[in-house]
Amino acid sequence: MERWLCPSGGAWLLVAARALLQLLRADLRLDRPLLAALVLLATLDWLCQRLLPPLAALAVVAAAGWIALSCLARQPRLPVATRAVLITGCDSGFGKEAAKKLDAMGFTVLATVLDLDGPGALELRACCSPHLKLLQMDLTKPADISHALEFTKAHTTSTGLWGLVNNAGVNDVVADAELSPVATFRSCMEVNFFGTLQLTKGLLPLLRHSSGRIVTVGSPAGDMPYPCLAAYGTSKAAILLLMDVFDCELLPWGVKVSVIQPGCFKTELLQAYGEDYVEHSHRQFLHSLSLALPDLNPVVDAIIDALLAAQPRRRYYPGRGLGLMYFIHHYLPEGLRRRFLQTFFISPCLPRALWPGQPSRTPTQDAVQDPDPNLGPSPMEAQ
């Protein structure tokens, strides 16, 4: 009897059989997360047998198995049918790959590009169905956004607009906040926040009518203080908060809002700091890009799940090492968080003015040599 109650022997076989049945019903894929969960469950079972009474061990293992399967199970998906979706930033990267895959699934795809004659637009015309429609849009130009709104209304009269995928984004400079021109902060905000805000607000009547989906590609840089990404990270933090607000406000209308936080994927005051400091930061940035994942499918799959899952997640984290990164950010001391980000992304060298033997500089000296931002672009901005 004790052997039956213990999560080993016959009981373990029964639990495993039931888990396998649930596994098949849950439509789980035998991938790395599932294999890791099974290894952890086996380890937990081994520990429970030695540390807990049989009934308690069985309860713990069964509860852990149920939680693991619930987290890993793919949610039931809605049929594609005649659903239409607008995707921004389809010239390359996530936007282009998402447009191709959604078109192949049967969606009516409206894909915005910066250049209708560019290589991305030409590739979409060549490999996608006639249901995919291309339109030119620059999120910094209100006239382009207004045209995109009218274009979307005209092409979704019979189907309605089911989804908006806010993918377009820009990052101009990789440098410390002090070295980044204010114009860089403004340009990032214009595309990543204000343009996305105007487009989303303009499409809300259509999305409310269909009880549809808003999917926005964010960045972990909007959650964590990545070195040398102040302008980009600030704009992404703003759009993340906006999407959380939309998530609350649109809930009564049945509109679901999701944010994709991808990992690293392959997509397309100088005297005080010293030129070598800036060059070092760029070299570190290029090195981090060399480690980026070339396969964009995890992000595309997350976009598809956010559009079609019956109960989509509020956050998706496709990419390698993001779970560890967020754990460190939320639970470890500040010093360790900062050291981890510098090791993982960019580890800046010491600014020239802080080198041993350098004369100390006063704030007045720096202010005299820093250009007035109201008088025009700085030398770094002109470059």
Secondary structure, DSSP 8 states (H G I E B T S, - for coil): -HHHHSSSHHHHHHHHHHHHHHHHHTT---SHHHHHHHHHHHHHHHHHHHHS-HHHHHHHHHHHHHHHHHHHS---B---TT-EEEES-TTSHHHHHHHHHHHHHT-EEEEEES-TTSHHHHHHHHHS-TT-EEEE--TT-HHHHHHHHHHHHHHSTTT---EEEE--------B-TTTS-HHHHHHHHIIIIIIHHHHHHHHHHHHHHHT-EEEEE--GGGTS--TTBHHHHHHHHHHHHHHHHHHHHTGGGT-EEEEE---SB----HHHH-HHHHHHHHHHHHHHHHTSBS--HHHHHHHHHHHHBSS--SEE--STTHHHHHHHHHHS-HHHHHHHHHHHT------GGGSTT-----HHHHHHHS--GGGS--HHHH-
